[in-house]
Each structure stands twice: as C-alpha cells, then as structure tokens.
C-alpha cells in the first residue's frame, strides 16, 4: 500500500500544467478518497495522454515513428477512443520495451473494468500497484524510449554553449543532470553515441565530447563506468589521425579520472587495453601530446604496487624506461617524489650503461630535450645525474677508470673530454655542473651531506665546494 509520503513524492515528481487536464492530480485525489475505480480511470487518461505526447516528440527525432502518429490521428478524427489504437501502434515500432507494453495492457484491462458495470471492484493494492508502475515506467520518464533522450543529449552536445566553462563544478553538474535522465540500461548507448561525435563533427564538438565522457567518469555509477570501458576503450570507428588523437586523449583522461573503469574489464580486455595504451604513449603523433595531459595516469602506473601498474604491466614498464615520458613526468608539478626519483634514476642508468641501443636513445632524447631538462630538476636531482655524467667523463668511452697520474698523485683529469659524437652529453654535464656549483655555494653543508649519501664521484673537482668529509688526494703506494 502507498503511504502519504509516497503519494506526496509522486505528486512532486510529476509535472502537470496548471491549465492542463491534470489527470494524475485527480488520480491521486481519488486514491486518497478510497475511490479506486476513479483513480484507475484518471491514471489511464494520464498515462495514455503522456504516451501520445511523447510519441509525437519521438517522431520529431526519428522519422520511423511518423506513421504511428498519423494512424493515431486518424482514430482521433473519427471520434473513437484512441487508446487501443495508440497501443497497437506502439507495439511494432520498437519504441517501448516489453514491460511497458505489458503495463499498458494491464492498465487498459483495469480501466475497462472500472468504466463498465460488471460487478468487479478495483482493490486498493491493485490501484497502488498501477499508480506506482505508471509513475516509474512512464510519467517520471523524460521520453517513452530512453534512446530518444540519448539523441536529445547528443544533439545538445553539438552546441558550443553546452558547457558554461565558468568552473569545473558547474560543468560537472551539467553532465550529471543529463545522465540522470537515463536509466542504467541506456548508459551503453549514451557513451556509444557520444564517442561517434569524434568522427562526425568538428574540433569544438570533439572537445565537448571529451569533457562529457570525463564527466561521466566522475559519476559514481557502475553502469556508466562499464559503458566507458566497453564503448570508449575499444571503439571500432574508422578515424582520421586527428580524430584518433582525440579518442586516445579521451581514453587517457577517463582512465586517469576513474581507474575503476578498468576493473570492469575481463582479463583479456585489460591486456588489450594495456597494449593500446603502450601504442598511444609510444606513438610520435599522439603519445607525447597524450602524455602531457595524462601525466597522473603514467605516474600511477609507475608507482610501486599501484592498481593501474598491476592492470597495465606493459604501460608501467614503458613509463619506467622511457626517457621522453619521464621528461613529461618531470614537467608535471603534481608527480610524487617517488616517481620523480624513478625518472631521475632511469636517466642515471641510461648514462651509466654501455648498450649501443640505450646510448642511441639517450643521445636522441638529449638532442630534443637536453637544453630544457636542467630547468625541471631540483638541486639534488641535478647532482645525481651530474655524478653519473662526471664519472662517465672521467672513465671515458671504455667505462674504465682513466685518471692521469703525475708522480704519485691523482690529478684533475682536465684533458678527459666526451667524444665528439656525445656533444649533447657534454652540454648537459656543463649545465648541471653550474647548477650543482650554485647549490653548493648556497648551502655547502647541506649539499655535502646529501652528496655523501649518494654514489661516490670517481674524482671530486676543486670548483664544486665540498666543505667536510671530502676525500683527500693521497699518495699511491
């Protein structure tokens, strides 16, 4: 049975024009008065009037429904009751799911029993059931079919003023409000249609689509997260390079915002997505651009024992070894100290290794980013990389200690230089030497303590400024 609170909630959730017939309001009045036959009669009027209006709205969105509207109008013009005709028109066009059709059949049967003498009454529980279902299945819904609502949302997304762009909170409310118009069953279709906007429309619509999908990721509903995982991550659309970049950027941002989307995938699909992320981040056309907008995602993958790292082992491995992606992580102020340390140690490792492939990658990277890299480093980070470079300068290409000796003393290996083909290493070493010298001049005690906790230098230059505990030159025995 419905309580007064239930009836009040229904009344507040259903909009009826003050100048309209107000069928539903009369239905509630009858229910409260215990006149259940009148309640069902008015409820039938309310539901079928709603269905008639929404059928006409659907016909403006999808031409398949225009013939159904014409058939209903023909019955109205003849002066006959149109409810049966409306129901017969709704059955074949696929506008209503089965449970809604079944409800309309049940409501019409109850209406006929209420309208004609037959010795059968409508009980309170039956009227309550019809009221509750009528509200949930029809009167509270924006459209007869949620897919029509999806099309309305997609149409609005193509307008430049869909988002206010005043603040993130307001824009998120816009997305949440539209998604709330739909049941969970329609979320898959919603995401599928929004993703298609990347193909068929301009850059501004593409930006709206990306922002909308990111807003969906922030909504705490499993059905919308599942839709993102299945319809965005694995889209089969044919895309131009520019469109492909937009989709990939949306994928990176959505995973970064809500990693739990990944947990809704089957293990095989996680491996496929891992491979996709690796391709995105490695791609010179989209990987670098995508990386700058998804530094947090990469940092999460690189963190020890992270959920994303466990889900995407290939991506985590790439982030940990890629110098270019490490550069973007250093460029992001929100990256944790542990990830910054990982990036710095990856650079140190590349400097120290003798592998021809790694050296080629290192020199290519320094040719592109070497000039701007020192600006991104703290004094301590600069010191670590400088030590590796200085030791490499001292040992030479063979990586064997090769310090000139004069008499019985070790002297400054000023003649030891980087080979000509490693000029980018020499430039970086010179820049970092200046950074380290300035740091020692500013706080010699602290920097010396820090330096002695790190890997030792093979040679301690006189111009750096160690203040205590510095290894002394000693005679060779």
PyMOL commands that set and color helices and strands:
alter all, ss='L'
color gray80, all
select helices_A, chain A and resi 4-13+23-32+36-61+63-77+83-93+98-115+124-139+146-157+168-179+184-200+203-217+222-232+241-257+260-263+267-282+287-293+295-302+307-311+313-321+323-331+337-352+356-376+379-395+420-442+444-451
alter helices_A, ss='H'
color red, helices_A
select strands_A, chain A and resi 405-406+409-410
alter strands_A, ss='S'
color yellow, strands_A
deselect
rebuild
show_as cartoon
